[in-house]
């Protein structure tokens, strides 16, 4: 399976985003915020145009006028008692 340079760049950005968020959470714990919420992972699958991106944008308080997801997207949904890391798989054309 070969990846195009755009998909490789998206994957690298996603990994850096995850590492940055984990470093920030660790820093918050070191600075005295000892109430760390548990993290859960989920995968969002569905047909093209089903509203996966719209639901995730609504849950993360982002702009709801989203376009189709090319490849994949990572979203962290903050819940009152946990953090839900959602991986959305989009159109792979």
N, C-alpha and C positions, 0 to 999 in steps of 0.2 A: 504494500500500500504506500503510494508516494504522496507526500503533502506538497502543496504549492507553497511558495514563499509567503503568501498572505496567511494561509492556515498556520504555518510555522510561527509567524509573527504573532498571530492571535493566541496561540498556545503559550508562547513565551510571555506575553503580556498577562495572561491569566495566571500563570505560575507566579510571576512577580507580584501580582495583586494579592494572591493568597499569602505569600511570604510576608508582604508588607503588613497585611491585616493581622497576621499572627504576631509579628513583632510589636505592633501597636498594642495589642491586647496584653502581651507579656509586660510591656512597659507600664501599662495601667495597673497591673497587679503589683509590680515592683514599687510603684509610687503610693501604694496604700489602699487601692481599691481591691479588697480581697473577695468580693462577691463576684466570682467569675461564673457566667452562665454556661451550662453544657451546650455543646454543639452537635447538631445532627446534619446528616447529608441526605439529599434527595435528588432524584433525576426527574425532570419534567419532559415527558414525551407526548406527542400528539400529531395529528394531521396538520398540514400546512393551512394556515388561516384559522386555526381552532381557537386562538386567543391566549396561548401560553405566555407570550411576551406581555400582553395587556394585563393579565392576572398578576404576573410578577412585578410589573411597574406599579400597579395599584398597591400591592403589599409593601413595596419599598418606598412609597410616596414619591415616585418619579413621574415624569411627564408621560401621560397615558397615550399620547399620539406617537406610538412606536412603529418602526418598520419591521419587515421580516428579518428574522435572525439568520445570518449566514454563518454556518458552522455551529458554534456553540456560544453560550454566554453563562457567566457565573454571577449569581446574586446572593447576597447575604441578607436574609430576612430576619430582622430583630423582633423577637417575640418577648412578652413580659418575663418569661421564665427560661428562655432558651434562645439559641441562635440557629436558624435553619439555613444551611448552605445549599442552594439549589443550582444544579447544573441543567441548563436548558439546551436541548439539542434541536437545532433548526434544520433548514433545508441544506442538504449536502451537495447541491449541484455545482 
